[in-house]
Amino acid sequence: MSVVRETCIGQSTCVIWANTTVFGGDPCLGFRKSLAVALIGDKCTNAEPISPIYSYDIELPPNGVGTVRIPTPNVPTSALIIEGNTTIWNKGVFVPGVLGIFNASAGSDSVTFAIGSGSYTFSVFY
């Protein structure tokens, strides 16, 4: 967070190089890493999300039942996940209301949804 604050807060645009020099070493050798940042509003607090960090399109064939694991680059309890235009995960709690999405649970770095057949677009916000 300190790298993002120092580099981006107060700027109209910014670039953060996701490398070991900027972030102080490699915490997990041999594994590919990624960086996702979304700065929203003037102070980056209590602002409505503008665009998702990422989205997943999922399609499950007729009569199918499955699970979808949505990675959360931050703690799952701080993620807002929507399907289409409907909130289905907010502040660590599953929000029912989308036909075909039955339940959800948080892991250490993801949220897993139980789904039935259909087409879904899961979008993650912070």
C-alpha positions in Angstrom: 0.0 0.0 0.0 2.8 2.4 0.8 4.2 2.1 -2.8 0.8 2.8 -4.3 0.2 5.8 -1.9 3.6 7.3 -2.5 3.4 6.8 -6.3 -0.2 7.5 -7.2 -2.1 9.5 -4.6 -2.6 13.0 -5.9 -1.6 12.2 -9.5 -3.9 12.1 -12.5 -2.0 9.0 -13.8 0.8 6.9 -12.4 3.0 3.9 -13.3 4.1 1.3 -10.7 6.8 -1.2 -11.8 5.9 -4.5 -10.2 9.4 -5.8 -9.6 11.5 -6.9 -6.7 13.4 -3.6 -6.4 10.2 -1.6 -6.0 8.5 -4.1 -3.6 11.5 -5.3 -1.7 12.3 -8.8 -2.8 10.6 -11.9 -4.0 8.3 -13.5 -1.3 7.7 -16.7 -3.2 10.5 -17.8 -5.6 9.5 -19.6 -8.8 5.9 -18.4 -8.8 4.4 -15.8 -11.2 3.1 -12.7 -9.5 0.7 -10.0 -10.6 -0.3 -6.5 -9.4 -3.8 -5.1 -9.5 -4.5 -1.6 -8.2 -7.7 0.5 -8.4 -7.7 4.0 -7.0 -11.1 5.4 -6.7 -12.3 8.9 -5.7 -10.3 11.7 -4.2 -9.1 10.0 -1.0 -9.5 6.4 -2.0 -11.8 5.7 0.9 -15.6 5.4 1.1 -15.9 5.9 -2.6 -18.1 3.9 -5.0 -16.2 1.6 -7.3 -15.9 2.9 -10.9 -14.6 -0.1 -12.8 -13.7 -3.6 -11.7 -10.2 -4.8 -11.1 -11.0 -7.7 -13.4 -14.0 -9.7 -14.6 -14.5 -13.4 -15.4 -17.1 -14.7 -17.9 -18.3 -18.2 -16.9 -20.7 -20.5 -18.8 -21.9 -23.8 -17.3 -23.9 -26.1 -19.6 -27.5 -27.1 -19.0 -28.1 -29.3 -15.9 -24.6 -28.4 -14.7 -23.6 -27.7 -11.1 -20.2 -26.4 -10.2 -18.0 -24.1 -8.2 -16.2 -20.9 -9.4 -13.2 -19.7 -7.4 -12.7 -16.0 -7.8 -9.2 -14.8 -6.7 -9.2 -11.8 -4.5 -5.8 -10.1 -4.6 -6.6 -8.6 -1.2 -8.4 -10.1 1.8 -11.8 -11.5 0.6 -13.6 -9.6 3.3 -12.7 -6.3 1.6 -13.8 -7.4 -1.9 -17.0 -6.4 -3.6 -18.1 -9.0 -6.2 -21.0 -8.5 -8.6 -22.6 -10.7 -11.2 -24.0 -8.7 -14.0 -25.3 -5.6 -12.1 -26.1 -7.4 -8.9 -24.0 -7.5 -5.7 -23.3 -11.1 -4.7 -20.4 -10.6 -2.2 -20.0 -7.6 0.0 -17.7 -7.1 3.1 -17.2 -10.9 3.6 -20.8 -11.9 3.2 -22.7 -13.7 0.4 -25.6 -11.7 -0.9 -28.3 -14.0 -2.4 -30.4 -12.7 -5.3 -28.9 -14.0 -8.5 -30.7 -17.0 -10.0 -28.3 -19.9 -10.2 -25.8 -18.7 -7.6 -26.5 -20.7 -4.5 -23.8 -19.9 -1.9 -20.3 -18.5 -1.4 -17.5 -18.9 1.0 -14.2 -17.1 1.6 -10.8 -18.7 1.5 -7.5 -16.9 2.4 -7.1 -15.4 -1.1 -10.4 -16.1 -2.9 -14.2 -16.4 -2.8 -15.8 -19.6 -4.1 -19.3 -19.6 -5.4 -21.6 -22.6 -5.9 -23.4 -22.2 -9.2 -25.9 -23.9 -11.5 -26.1 -23.9 -15.3 -26.1 -20.5 -17.0 -23.9 -17.7 -18.1 -22.3 -15.4 -15.6 -20.0 -12.4 -15.4 -18.2 -12.0 -12.1 -16.6 -8.6 -11.5 -14.3 -7.8 -8.6 -14.0 -4.4 -7.0 -12.1 -3.0 -4.0 
